[in-house]
Each structure stands twice: as C-alpha cells, then as structure tokens.
Amino acid sequence: MSYVIEPFKQVGLNVEGTEDKFPVRRVYCVGRNYAAHAREMGFDPDRNPPFFFCKPNDPESVVPVAKDGTIDLPYPPLTENYHYEVELVVAIGKDAKDISVEDAKNVIFGYAVGLDMTRRDLQMEMREQGRPWEVGKAFDYSAPIGELTPIDGTNELTNGNIELTVNGETKQQSNITHLIWKTAEVISRLSELFELKAGDLIMTGTPEGVGPVVKGDTMVARVEGLGSITVNVK
C-alpha cells in the first residue's frame, strides 16, 4: 500500500537504559490537579471528577529531551503570555479499558518529567468565550518531555518533589503527593472515557507557581528520581 502523501513521522521518547524509543500515541492532560494551582487560576479545588484535554502527538508538538539534557524552544506566535507548567508524565505500556484503580499500576510503562507549555492569554480568551483550549495548549513545541524511566526502576511513583526554576530562581515547588487525583485514579477514569492504548502519555497536572517566560529565559524542570530537562526559550 502507498500513501498519497508521505506518512507523518512517529514521535519516540528516550527510554532509560536502552537505545529503543517509546512510540507516542496520544497525549492526555489533566486540568487543575493540584489544589493550590486551581486556586491561583481562580477555581475551587474541591475533588470533582478530573477533566481532560489533549495535545497533539506529532513531532512538531511533542519534543523529546534527553535525561538531564538541554533543548532550545522557539517562542510561539500570537501570544504575549507564554507560561510554563512542570508536570509528572505517565507512560502507558498496556491497553486498558474500564480498569480499576487497584489494577491501574499494572499498565504503567514508566514516568518522565515534562512541560505543558501554554499560551495563557489565548487559553483565557477561549475560556471566557466558552470555547475549547486548543490554541492555548495544543500548539507547536508545546510538550517538551524528558527520558522515560521504566516502572521497574522506580516502582509505582507516588511521592517525589516536583519543581521548576527560571534563570535559577525557583518558581514551582511541590510534591506529587499533593495531586488531587492520584495517577492510578487518573488512569482508571481515563480508561472509562477512552480505551487507553500502549503508547499513550498522561500529563498529570501542574502545581502552583505558573508564570510567563520570555526569549532568553532558561527553565529547568525536575521530578525527583526522574532527572531534569533544561529548556532555553529562543
């Protein structure tokens, strides 16, 4: 079989301890999953059912970064309020449908640190109009993601510091124990809404302290045990 145009390239994330890549199928994101971040965005952080949005899975959106590596990221167009959001990323290694919270850990391949970069002014404009967030969340180079650490090397990750610095100054600092919806609960809920497949990624939410970066800034995002990624805004 041939295609009328050249097929799109598959995005592959680096995997610790191997030269093989993890193929990215879908990128799910959890909204307002830390109470303090929900408050700073003007919302009540009560434990309501989690809500989700997606980012594209193409090579122009998902940006693989080596463990403790550095990349340059272009400042996106049509925004004057370009925000960082450091997140724990969960990689799914087995198909899952209607999976229980207790069994959710069995479908996790591994974890990484990632950034949910956001054109905040465009996101807020869409929110005020009751429209989808894609222009604020799903743009080119919006998801730098570090090397995946397989769960065999970490066991289920339920505790660990998460932080982000800009030009050496700490902007976000929390612990993944503060997730409103824990990763197993998020996986279980997503598997009710969609049939999860091996290759899916879940960006689990960001803690408080989100804010803007400009050209020339350097961000360092870390999750304890998973290393860091450094991003220069160009």
N, C-alpha and C positions, 0 to 999 in steps of 0.2 A: 504494500500500500504506500502511496505517496501523498503528500500534502500540497495544497495549492500555494501555501506559503511555508517558509521554514518554521518548524515547531519551536515553541519557546523553550529556553533552557531551563533545566531543573536547578533550583537552589539547593545547595548542600551545605549543612553546617559542619564545622570541625567537631570531631569526637575525640576526647582524651584517650590516649593510649593506642590509637590506630590511625592509619592513613585513610581509612574509609570515611565517607561522608554520610550524614543523616539527611535524607531527602525530605524537604518541607512540602507538606500537602496543603494544610490550611493553617491560618494564624488567628486564633480566637483571643480576645482580650476581655478582661473582667473590669467593669466600671466601678469606681468608688468602693474598693475592697479594704481600705484602711479607714477607720473611723475619723482620725484626725484630718486625713485628706478630704474626706467627704465634707467635714465642717468647713475647711478652708475654701471649698468650692461652693459653699452656701447650701448644703443639704444636711438633713437629719440622718445620722449614721445608724439608725435602727436596723436590726438584722432582717431586712426584707429580702425576698429571693434575689439572688445575684442577677445582674443584667450583663449582656454581652454585646460586643461589636467585633468586627473583623478588620484585619489588614490584608493587603494583597500578599501572595506568596511568590511573586516574580522577582528576578534578580535586581530589578530597579527599586524594590521596596525593602526586602529582607537583605541585610548587609552582614555577612559572616565576618567575625573578628576572631583572630587567634587569641588563645588564653593569655592574658596579660599583654595583649597586643594593642597596637595603635592604628587608627584609620583617620582619614580626612573625610569630613561630611559636608556637602555643599549646603549653604543656607538656602532654604526653599523659597520659591517665588510667592508673591501676593500675600505676604504676612509681615507684620511688624511686631509680632509677639510669639516668638518661637521658643517653645517650652521643652524642658527635659522631664522625663518620668522614669526613674530607675525601677526595674521590676525583676522578680524571680520568674524565670521561664521554665515551664514544664514541657518535656517532650514525650509524646505518646508513642509507645512501641508495639502495642497490640490493638486490634479492633475492639470496640466496646460499644454496646447498646444496652441502655437501661441497667447499668452496672450499679451495684450498691456502694455506699461509702466505704464499707469494710473491705470490699474487693478492689477498690479503685487503685490502690498502690500497686496491684499486680499488672497494671497496664502502663505504668510509667517506665519509660526508657532511661530518662535522666533529666538533669537540670542545667540551666545556664543563667548568666546574668544578661539582661537586655535593657534596651531603652525604647520606650514608647514616645517617640518624638511627636510633638503636637503643634500645629498652627492654632494657638489658643484663640486668637481673635476670630478666625474663621469658624472654629468649633462653637464659640459663644454666639456668634451671629446665627449659625444654624440652629442652636439650641433655643434661642429666643423666638425663632420662627417656627419651631416645632418640626424641623426637618432633620434628616439623617446627618451624621457627623463625618461622612467620608472625606470631605475637603479638608477637614481639620486633622484627621487621623490616618488616612489611607493614601498619603502622597508618596512621591519617590523618596527613597532612602529614609523612610520613617521608622525602620526597625533594625538598628544595629544589635546583633546578638552574638555573644561570646561562645567559646567552645563548650560543648556539652560534656558534662561529667556523668557517666552511666550510673544508674542507681546502685549497681553492685559495689561501686566505690564510695557511696555516700549513705546507703540505706535510704529509707524514706526521710526526706528533708523537712523537718517540722520546726526547727529552731536555727537561727543564724542571723547575724547582723546584716542589714542592707543599707547601703549609703551611696551618696553621690557628692562629689566635690566639683566646684567650678573654679578654675585658676587657683587651686589649692585650698579654697575655702569650703568648708562643709555646708551643704545646702539641704540635703536629705539624710536623715539618720533614724533608723528604726530597727525592728526585728520582725522576722516573718511570723513569729508567734502572734503578732498583732493583726494578722489577716482576719477580717470578719468571717469570710468563708474560707476555710482551710482548703488546701489543694485537693484533697480527696473528695471533699464536698463539691468543689467546683467541677471536678471530673464527673462525678455522679450526676449532677444537674445537667451538665452539657450533654451527657450521653442519653438523657431523656429527650432533649431538644433535637439532637443530631446523632447520627451514627458515627461515633469517633473512629478514625482510622489510624493505623500506624503511619507516622509522618506528620501528624497534627502537632501544633505548638499551642500552648496556652500561656499568655502573658497575664500574670495573676493579680495585677494591680500595683499601685504605687503609694508609698507613704506620703506624709505631709512634707511641705517644703518645695513644691514645684515652683518653677520660675523661669524667666527668659534667659537665653544666651544670644550673643551676637557674634559676628565674624571676628575671629581672633581668639575666642574663648576656647579653653580646653576643659572637657568634662572627663572625670574618672568615675566609673560606676563599679561597685563591688557588691558581691554577696558572699558572706563568709563561707569558706570552703570551696568556692567556685572560681576564685580568682577575680580579675578585674578586666575592664576594657577601657581604653582611653580614646576619646573622640575629639578631634580638632575641628572646630567649625570654620569653614572657609567661605 
